[in-house]
């Protein structure tokens, strides 16, 4: 999947950026960390950020990172998307 390889590259860049935090990133997509991102909000936000995201790409992201199966990304699920498992922030 092309979106997976793009995501991995961007994750690596984000994790190394000294001013990056997941809360600020999440708030680019919605008004509160209590909200959840729908497929449409995810697609819209990524496209606005210059990351070409088709409907199929957004569906694949949700399928991979939606841990509770509600077809939306919570703040914590979004954090798994942008940080990954081997982020310097996890150490």
N, C-alpha and C positions, 0 to 999 in steps of 0.2 A: 504494500500500500504506500502510495506516494505521500499521503498525509502523515503517516507514521514516521517516515524518514525526515520530513520537514519538521515535525514536532520534536524529534530527538535533537536535531541541530539547534532549534530555537530554545529548547530546554537548557541545553548546555550553555548557550550565550546568556540566558536569563540568570541562571544560577551563579554565574561568574560576575554579574553586574552588581557592584557594591550597594546601589540604591534600590534594587529590586525588592519588592515584597508582594506576597500573594494577595493580600487584602487590597492593595491599590490596583493590582491587575484585575481582580474580580470586579472591583467597582467601576472599571471601564465598561463592563457589560451590563451592570444593573446598579440600583441605588443603595442596596444594602447587602451585607454578607448573610443576612437571614433569608434573602430571596434565593430562588433556584433558577438556573439558566435553562430555557427551553432550547430545542434544536434551532428555532428561528433566531432567538437572541444570540446564541453562540455563533451561528453563521453570519448574522448581521455585524456583530462585534469584530469577528476575525476579518471580515471583508473591509470594515472601516479602518482596521489597523494595517491594512495592506497585505494580509495573508489570505490569498484566494481560497475561499472555502465554499464548495458546492453543497447542495442539500445532501448528497450522498456522503461527502466528507463529514458533515455535521452528524449525520446518522451513525457513521462509523466511530466517531469520537465518543458519542453517547453510549454506543454499544460497548465500547472498551472501558470507559471510566465511570459509568453510572452503576455504582456498587449496589444501590438499593432497588434498582429496577423500576424507578418511577418515571423514566424517560426525561429526566432533568438532571442537571449537575448542581449539587450543593457546593458550598464554599470548599468543603474538605475534598470532595471529588474533583473539583476544579484544581485544587492544590496538587493532587496526584497527577493531573494532566500536565501542569506547568513545571513542576519540580522533578518529578520522576523519583526513582528510588536511590540513585547514587549521586544526588545533589550534594555539593559542599555544605549546604545548609542543614543536611541530615547528619553531618559528622560532629 
